[in-house]
Amino acid sequence: MKKTIAVLAALMLSASLFAACTKKEENTASAAPTSGGKALNIYCWNDEFRSRVEQYYLPDNPLPDGVTINWIVTPNADMAYQTKLDQTLPGNATAAANDKVDIFLVEADYAAKYINTKYAVPLSEIGITNEEIADQYAYTKQIGSDSSGVIKGISWQAAPNLFLYRRSIANSVLGTDDPTAVQNSVSSWDVFEDTAASMAASGYQMVSGYDDTFRAFSNNADKAIVENGVIEVPKAWLDWADQTKVFTDNGYNNRTRLWDTAWGAGMAKDSTVFGYFGPAWFINFTLVDYSMANADEGVVNGNGSIGDWAVTEGPAPSYWGGTWICAAEATDNVDEIRNIMKVLCTDKAVMERIATDPGVEDYTNTVSGMKEVANSPYTSITLGGQNPFPIYTAVADRIDVSKTISPYNQLAETFQGVMADYFSGAVDRDTAIENFYTAAREKYPELKRNNQ
């Protein structure tokens, strides 16, 4: 996202107000969650969770008489959703019954900001036991836990990040589109760069833009961006910047930014972009949307670039995104919240349906269930008949977030933004890094810089 001075100021104010409220009430006992409320207020940023609830929960679990779900949707753009939470959660304990936040959702990048406050209720107080979540991926439970290890957020999905490549280009340059063979051409960052050179020599770009490889680097950092109040750029972030500069200078990418129109155009039918990194939600929503944007009307298969893709593991295991469900302090709808969490996040049969239903095909948070789908006849039209679940499970089993969880993880966006000036040649490397530290400390004045 493009950052502006006005947005930065708003973010600083929002973060400061939320921090002040948290500090003021940190020694105050949380208001106990109860049952019997008539308004189930769910705060979210899009309709993804609503579609899961309406398709996989409500048909077999009708709400009690008189209970209504209210969807309070605030888009993520320019931090608007977080600002909404920052303004609302501190007053939830004293809010009128029908106005209370009952459920609020958080994404991986900022989950720690809310899970480390009293505004998110421990799952144990909702009635979710450790045994019921034993089959979930460990990393999803780590992201949903506070700094003391108390689990406060639960997710129906896991989001292993795969390398998504175009079959036709693989056949043209590599002589095969077989995922196992292609993996040999992207198995490490050095090999990935060598293959990018081969792609460029044939008139193709390895990836669309600057940001495509970032998470595959950053998820494997040996430290968080902030530790003990000190900010220091991890080596993995710098490694990404160095390789991306090489890719940019040598024409291995199209100099685009994540979510820009030009970035998405690389998924169109006649594009020369070889690959992207993405999890299941990316493949089944982002890719399909961008691919079909300029396609002829008619059946999906055969239009756009649908069917001309496949997935392999790529150079390093990583994840991208995911949504965690949190019960809000002082909720008066514990029973409904518990039931929703259990059905969507612990019922393996439901989660396997979410993973394989056409048009949904989300990778879900059940280790045993996903291994069953990996060994099933399931195939993806988008991926030209491939079953991606063996690749998903191989990557998901290797995801480790223990070193990188931080309430400051959204500084990654700031880093990507300032480094774009370096990639384009507007500033040199050292200046770009200094600009990042300046922007980070303006956003979070409480942080100290290493050795200062």
C-alpha positions as CSV (number, residue, x, y, z in Angstrom):
1,M,0.0,0.0,0.0
2,K,1.1,3.5,-0.7
3,K,1.9,5.3,2.6
4,T,1.2,9.0,3.1
5,I,2.1,11.4,5.8
6,A,-1.5,11.8,6.8
7,V,-2.0,8.0,7.1
8,L,1.2,7.7,9.1
9,A,0.0,10.3,11.5
10,A,-3.3,8.6,11.9
11,L,-1.5,5.3,12.6
12,M,0.7,6.9,15.2
13,L,-2.4,8.4,16.9
14,S,-4.3,5.1,16.8
15,A,-1.4,3.1,18.2
16,S,-0.8,5.6,20.9
17,L,-4.4,5.7,22.0
18,F,-4.7,1.9,22.0
19,A,-1.4,1.6,24.0
20,A,-2.6,4.2,26.5
21,C,-5.9,2.4,27.0
22,T,-4.1,-0.9,27.4
23,K,-1.7,0.5,30.0
24,K,-4.4,2.3,31.9
25,E,-6.4,-0.9,32.3
26,E,-3.7,-3.5,32.5
27,N,-4.2,-3.9,36.3
28,T,-8.0,-4.0,36.0
29,A,-9.7,-7.4,36.0
30,S,-11.3,-8.3,32.7
31,A,-15.0,-8.3,32.5
32,A,-16.2,-11.9,32.5
33,P,-17.8,-13.3,29.3
34,T,-21.4,-14.5,29.6
35,S,-24.2,-16.0,27.5
36,G,-27.7,-15.0,26.5
37,G,-27.1,-12.0,24.4
38,K,-29.4,-11.3,21.5
39,A,-27.0,-9.4,19.2
40,L,-23.9,-11.4,18.0
41,N,-21.7,-8.6,16.8
42,I,-18.8,-9.8,14.6
43,Y,-16.1,-7.3,13.6
44,C,-14.2,-8.1,10.4
45,W,-12.7,-6.6,7.3
46,N,-14.3,-8.5,4.5
47,D,-17.0,-11.2,3.9
48,E,-14.7,-14.3,4.0
49,F,-15.6,-15.3,7.5
50,R,-19.3,-14.5,6.9
51,S,-19.3,-16.9,3.9
52,R,-17.8,-19.7,6.1
53,V,-20.4,-19.1,8.8
54,E,-23.3,-19.0,6.4
55,Q,-22.1,-22.0,4.3
56,Y,-20.7,-24.3,6.9
57,Y,-22.1,-23.4,10.3
58,L,-25.6,-22.0,10.1
59,P,-27.3,-24.7,7.9
60,D,-26.8,-27.3,10.7
61,N,-26.6,-25.0,13.7
62,P,-29.4,-22.4,13.6
63,L,-29.2,-19.5,16.0
64,P,-31.4,-19.6,19.1
65,D,-34.7,-17.7,18.7
66,G,-34.2,-14.0,19.0
67,V,-30.4,-14.0,18.3
68,T,-29.2,-12.1,15.3
69,I,-25.7,-11.8,13.8
70,N,-24.6,-8.3,13.0
71,W,-21.6,-8.1,10.6
72,I,-19.6,-4.9,11.3
73,V,-17.3,-4.7,8.3
74,T,-14.5,-2.1,8.1
75,P,-12.0,-2.5,5.2
76,N,-8.3,-3.1,6.0
77,A,-7.1,-0.3,3.8
78,D,-5.1,2.4,5.5
79,M,-5.4,0.5,8.8
80,A,-9.1,1.5,9.1
81,Y,-10.1,-1.9,10.6
82,Q,-7.4,-1.8,13.3
83,T,-8.4,1.8,14.1
84,K,-12.0,0.6,14.5
85,L,-10.9,-2.1,17.0
86,D,-8.6,0.4,18.8
87,Q,-11.5,2.7,19.3
88,T,-14.1,0.1,20.2
89,L,-12.5,-2.7,22.3
90,P,-11.4,-0.5,25.3
91,G,-15.1,0.4,26.0
92,N,-16.5,-3.0,25.4
93,A,-16.9,-3.9,29.1
94,T,-19.3,-1.0,29.7
95,A,-21.0,-1.0,26.3
96,A,-24.8,-1.7,26.1
97,A,-25.6,-5.4,25.6
98,N,-26.6,-5.1,22.0
99,D,-23.6,-2.9,21.2
100,K,-20.8,-5.2,22.6
101,V,-18.2,-6.7,20.3
102,D,-18.6,-10.4,20.6
103,I,-16.2,-11.7,18.0
104,F,-13.4,-9.8,16.3
105,L,-11.0,-11.2,13.7
106,V,-7.3,-10.6,13.4
107,E,-4.7,-11.3,10.7
108,A,-1.3,-12.9,11.3
109,D,0.7,-9.7,10.9
110,Y,-1.1,-7.9,13.7
111,A,-2.5,-10.7,15.8
112,A,0.0,-10.2,18.6
113,K,-1.1,-6.6,19.0
114,Y,-4.6,-7.7,20.2
115,I,-3.9,-11.2,21.6
116,N,-1.5,-9.6,24.1
117,T,-4.3,-7.6,25.7
118,K,-7.2,-8.4,27.9
119,Y,-9.6,-7.6,25.1
120,A,-9.1,-11.1,23.7
121,V,-10.5,-13.9,25.9
122,P,-8.6,-17.1,26.4
123,L,-10.1,-20.1,24.5
124,S,-10.2,-22.0,27.8
125,E,-12.7,-19.4,29.1
126,I,-14.9,-20.0,26.1
127,G,-14.9,-23.7,26.6
128,I,-12.4,-24.8,24.0
129,T,-10.0,-27.5,25.3
130,N,-6.4,-28.2,24.4
131,E,-7.5,-31.7,23.3
132,E,-10.0,-30.2,20.8
133,I,-7.2,-28.2,19.0
134,A,-4.5,-30.9,19.2
135,D,-4.9,-31.6,15.4
136,Q,-4.2,-28.0,14.5
137,Y,-0.9,-26.8,13.1
138,A,1.5,-25.7,15.8
139,Y,2.4,-22.4,14.1
140,T,-1.3,-21.4,14.0
141,K,-1.6,-21.9,17.8
142,Q,1.7,-19.9,18.3
143,I,0.3,-17.0,16.4
144,G,-3.0,-17.2,18.5
145,S,-1.1,-17.3,21.8
146,D,-0.1,-14.3,24.0
147,S,3.5,-13.9,25.3
148,S,2.7,-16.2,28.2
149,G,1.5,-19.0,26.0
150,V,-2.2,-18.5,26.6
151,I,-4.2,-19.3,23.4
152,K,-6.7,-16.5,22.6
153,G,-7.2,-16.8,18.9
154,I,-8.3,-19.8,16.8
155,S,-8.2,-20.3,13.0
156,W,-10.0,-22.6,10.6
157,Q,-7.2,-22.2,8.1
158,A,-3.5,-22.6,7.7
159,A,-1.7,-20.7,4.9
160,P,1.4,-22.5,3.6
161,N,3.0,-20.4,0.9
162,L,3.8,-22.2,-2.3
163,F,5.6,-21.2,-5.5
164,L,2.9,-20.9,-8.1
165,Y,4.2,-21.2,-11.7
166,R,2.9,-21.1,-15.2
167,R,3.0,-24.5,-16.9
168,S,3.4,-23.2,-20.5
169,I,6.5,-21.2,-19.6
170,A,8.0,-24.1,-17.6
171,N,7.6,-26.3,-20.6
172,S,9.2,-23.6,-22.9
173,V,12.2,-22.8,-20.7
174,L,12.7,-25.8,-18.5
175,G,11.4,-28.5,-20.8
176,T,8.9,-29.8,-18.3
177,D,6.0,-28.6,-16.2
178,D,6.2,-31.5,-13.7
179,P,6.1,-30.1,-10.1
180,T,8.9,-32.3,-8.9
181,A,11.2,-31.4,-11.8
182,V,10.3,-27.7,-11.5
183,Q,11.2,-27.8,-7.8
184,N,14.7,-28.7,-8.8
185,S,14.9,-25.4,-10.6
186,V,13.7,-23.4,-7.5
187,S,15.0,-25.4,-4.6
188,S,17.2,-22.8,-3.1
189,W,17.6,-19.0,-3.6
190,D,20.8,-19.5,-5.6
191,V,19.1,-22.0,-7.9
192,F,16.0,-19.7,-8.0
193,E,18.2,-16.8,-9.2
194,D,19.9,-19.0,-11.8
195,T,16.5,-20.0,-13.2
196,A,15.5,-16.4,-13.2
197,A,18.4,-15.7,-15.5
198,S,17.3,-18.5,-17.8
199,M,13.8,-17.1,-17.9
200,A,15.0,-13.6,-18.7
201,A,17.1,-15.0,-21.6
202,S,13.9,-16.4,-23.0
203,G,11.9,-13.2,-22.6
204,Y,10.2,-14.1,-19.3
205,Q,10.2,-12.6,-15.8
206,M,10.7,-15.0,-12.9
207,V,8.2,-13.0,-10.7
208,S,6.0,-10.0,-11.2
209,G,7.4,-7.5,-8.8
210,Y,9.5,-6.4,-5.8
211,D,7.4,-8.0,-3.1
212,D,6.7,-11.5,-4.4
213,T,9.5,-13.3,-2.6
214,F,9.5,-11.2,0.6
215,R,7.6,-13.6,2.9
216,A,9.6,-16.6,1.8
217,F,12.7,-14.7,3.1
218,S,11.1,-12.9,6.1
219,N,9.3,-16.0,7.5
220,N,12.7,-17.7,7.9
221,A,14.4,-14.8,9.8
222,D,16.4,-15.7,12.9
223,K,14.8,-13.0,14.9
224,A,11.8,-10.7,15.1
225,I,12.0,-7.1,13.8
226,V,11.7,-5.9,17.4
227,E,13.1,-7.6,20.4
228,N,13.1,-6.2,23.9
229,G,12.1,-2.8,22.6
230,V,15.0,-2.6,20.1
231,I,14.4,-2.5,16.4
232,E,16.9,-4.1,14.1
233,V,16.4,-5.3,10.5
234,P,16.9,-9.1,10.3
235,K,19.4,-10.4,7.9
236,A,16.7,-12.3,6.0
237,W,15.0,-9.0,5.2
238,L,18.3,-7.6,3.9
239,D,18.9,-10.8,1.8
240,W,15.5,-10.2,0.2
241,A,16.4,-6.6,-0.6
242,D,19.8,-7.6,-2.1
243,Q,18.3,-10.3,-4.3
244,T,15.4,-8.1,-5.4
245,K,17.8,-5.4,-6.5
246,V,19.6,-8.0,-8.7
247,F,16.2,-9.1,-10.1
248,T,15.2,-5.6,-10.8
249,D,18.4,-4.5,-12.4
250,N,18.6,-7.6,-14.6
251,G,14.9,-7.6,-15.7
252,Y,14.0,-10.7,-13.7
253,N,10.8,-8.9,-12.5
254,N,8.4,-6.3,-13.9
255,R,9.2,-3.6,-11.3
256,T,5.6,-3.9,-9.9
257,R,4.3,-3.5,-6.3
258,L,2.1,-6.0,-4.5
259,W,-1.6,-5.5,-5.3
260,D,-1.0,-2.9,-8.1
261,T,-2.9,-3.4,-11.3
262,A,0.4,-4.0,-13.2
263,W,1.3,-6.6,-10.6
264,G,-1.9,-8.5,-11.1
265,A,-1.6,-8.3,-14.8
266,G,1.1,-10.9,-14.6
267,M,-1.6,-13.5,-14.1
268,A,-3.3,-12.8,-17.3
269,K,-3.4,-15.4,-20.1
270,D,-0.7,-13.9,-22.3
271,S,1.6,-12.6,-19.6
272,T,5.3,-13.3,-19.6
273,V,5.5,-13.6,-15.8
274,F,6.6,-17.2,-14.7
275,G,5.5,-17.3,-11.1
276,Y,4.1,-15.9,-7.8
277,F,4.2,-17.1,-4.2
278,G,0.9,-17.7,-2.5
279,P,-1.2,-20.0,-0.3
280,A,-4.6,-21.5,-1.0
281,W,-6.6,-18.3,-0.6
282,F,-4.3,-16.6,-3.1
283,I,-4.7,-19.3,-5.7
284,N,-8.4,-19.7,-5.4
285,F,-9.3,-16.0,-5.1
286,T,-6.5,-13.6,-6.2
287,L,-5.3,-15.7,-9.1
288,V,-8.7,-16.5,-10.4
289,D,-9.9,-12.9,-10.1
290,Y,-6.9,-11.4,-11.9
291,S,-6.7,-14.2,-14.5
292,M,-10.4,-13.9,-15.4
293,A,-10.5,-10.1,-15.4
294,N,-10.0,-9.9,-19.2
295,A,-11.0,-13.3,-20.2
296,D,-13.7,-14.2,-22.6
297,E,-17.1,-15.0,-21.2
298,G,-17.9,-18.7,-20.8
299,V,-16.7,-21.6,-18.7
300,V,-13.8,-21.0,-16.3
301,N,-11.7,-23.8,-17.6
302,G,-9.9,-22.6,-20.7
303,N,-10.4,-18.9,-20.1
304,G,-7.8,-16.5,-18.7
305,S,-4.8,-18.5,-17.5
306,I,-6.9,-20.9,-15.5
307,G,-5.4,-24.4,-15.9
308,D,-2.0,-23.1,-16.9
309,W,-0.6,-23.2,-13.4
310,A,0.9,-25.6,-11.0
311,V,2.6,-25.4,-7.6
312,T,5.7,-26.6,-6.0
313,E,7.4,-26.0,-2.6
314,G,9.9,-23.3,-3.7
315,P,13.2,-22.2,-2.0
316,A,12.0,-22.0,1.6
317,P,8.9,-22.9,3.7
318,S,6.7,-19.9,4.6
319,Y,3.2,-18.8,5.2
320,W,1.1,-15.8,4.2
321,G,-1.8,-14.5,6.1
322,G,-4.6,-16.4,7.8
323,T,-7.5,-15.2,10.0
324,W,-7.9,-15.8,13.7
325,I,-11.2,-15.7,15.6
326,C,-11.1,-13.9,18.9
327,A,-13.8,-13.7,21.6
328,A,-14.0,-10.2,22.9
329,E,-13.8,-9.3,26.6
330,A,-17.3,-8.9,28.1
331,T,-19.0,-10.7,25.3
332,D,-22.5,-12.0,26.2
333,N,-22.6,-14.7,23.5
334,V,-20.1,-17.3,24.8
335,D,-22.3,-20.3,23.8
336,E,-22.6,-19.2,20.1
337,I,-18.9,-18.2,19.9
338,R,-17.8,-21.6,21.3
339,N,-20.1,-23.4,18.9
340,I,-18.8,-21.5,15.9
341,M,-15.2,-22.0,16.9
342,K,-15.8,-25.8,17.4
343,V,-17.6,-26.4,14.1
344,L,-15.3,-24.3,11.8
345,C,-12.0,-24.9,13.5
346,T,-12.1,-28.3,15.1
347,D,-14.6,-30.4,13.1
348,K,-12.4,-32.3,10.7
349,A,-15.3,-33.3,8.4
350,V,-16.4,-29.7,8.0
351,M,-12.8,-28.5,7.5
352,E,-12.2,-31.1,4.8
353,R,-15.4,-29.8,3.0
354,I,-14.0,-26.3,3.2
355,A,-10.8,-27.6,1.6
356,T,-12.3,-29.4,-1.3
357,D,-15.6,-27.7,-2.1
358,P,-15.4,-26.1,-5.6
359,G,-15.0,-22.4,-5.4
360,V,-13.8,-22.5,-1.8
361,E,-10.7,-24.8,-1.7
362,D,-9.1,-23.3,1.4
363,Y,-6.3,-25.1,3.2
364,T,-7.7,-25.8,6.6
365,N,-6.2,-26.2,10.1
366,T,-6.4,-29.9,10.6
367,V,-3.1,-31.8,10.2
368,S,-4.7,-35.2,9.8
369,G,-7.5,-33.9,7.6
370,M,-5.2,-32.2,5.1
371,K,-3.0,-35.4,4.9
372,E,-6.2,-37.3,4.0
373,V,-7.0,-34.8,1.2
374,A,-3.4,-35.0,0.0
375,N,-4.0,-38.8,-0.5
376,S,-7.4,-38.3,-2.1
377,P,-8.4,-38.1,-5.8
378,Y,-9.0,-34.3,-5.4
379,T,-7.7,-32.2,-8.2
380,S,-7.8,-28.4,-8.9
381,I,-9.1,-27.0,-12.2
382,T,-7.0,-23.8,-11.6
383,L,-3.9,-25.9,-11.3
384,G,-4.5,-28.0,-14.4
385,G,-5.6,-31.1,-12.6
386,Q,-2.9,-31.1,-9.9
387,N,-3.7,-32.1,-6.3
388,P,-1.7,-29.4,-4.5
389,F,-2.3,-30.8,-1.0
390,P,0.8,-33.0,-0.9
391,I,2.8,-29.8,-1.6
392,Y,0.8,-27.8,0.9
393,T,1.3,-30.3,3.7
394,A,5.0,-30.6,3.0
395,V,5.4,-26.9,3.5
396,A,2.9,-26.6,6.4
397,D,4.8,-29.2,8.4
398,R,8.0,-27.0,8.2
399,I,6.6,-23.6,9.1
400,D,8.2,-22.2,12.3
401,V,7.1,-18.8,13.6
402,S,8.7,-19.1,17.1
403,K,11.5,-16.6,16.3
404,T,9.5,-14.0,14.4
405,I,6.2,-13.3,16.2
406,S,5.9,-9.7,17.1
407,P,3.3,-7.0,17.6
408,Y,5.4,-4.9,15.1
409,N,5.3,-7.3,12.2
410,Q,3.5,-4.8,10.0
411,L,6.7,-2.9,9.8
412,A,7.5,-5.3,7.0
413,E,5.2,-3.3,4.8
414,T,7.1,-0.1,5.8
415,F,10.4,-1.9,4.9
416,Q,9.1,-3.1,1.5
417,G,7.8,0.4,0.8
418,V,11.1,2.3,1.5
419,M,13.2,-0.4,-0.3
420,A,11.1,0.2,-3.5
421,D,12.9,3.5,-3.7
422,Y,16.2,1.6,-3.7
423,F,15.1,-0.9,-6.3
424,S,14.0,1.9,-8.6
425,G,17.3,3.8,-8.2
426,A,15.8,6.8,-6.4
427,V,18.1,6.2,-3.4
428,D,21.1,4.0,-2.5
429,R,20.8,1.0,-0.2
430,D,22.1,2.7,3.0
431,T,19.8,5.6,2.5
432,A,16.8,3.3,2.1
433,I,17.6,1.4,5.2
434,E,18.0,4.7,7.2
435,N,14.7,5.8,5.8
436,F,13.1,2.7,7.2
437,Y,14.5,3.2,10.7
438,T,13.3,6.8,10.6
439,A,9.8,5.8,9.5
440,A,9.6,2.9,12.0
441,R,10.5,5.1,14.9
442,E,8.1,7.8,13.8
443,K,5.4,5.2,13.8
444,Y,6.5,3.6,17.1
445,P,8.4,6.3,19.1
446,E,8.9,3.9,22.0
447,L,11.3,1.8,20.0
448,K,15.1,2.1,20.4
449,R,17.5,1.4,17.6
450,N,20.3,-1.1,18.1
451,N,23.5,0.5,19.5
452,Q,21.8,3.8,20.1
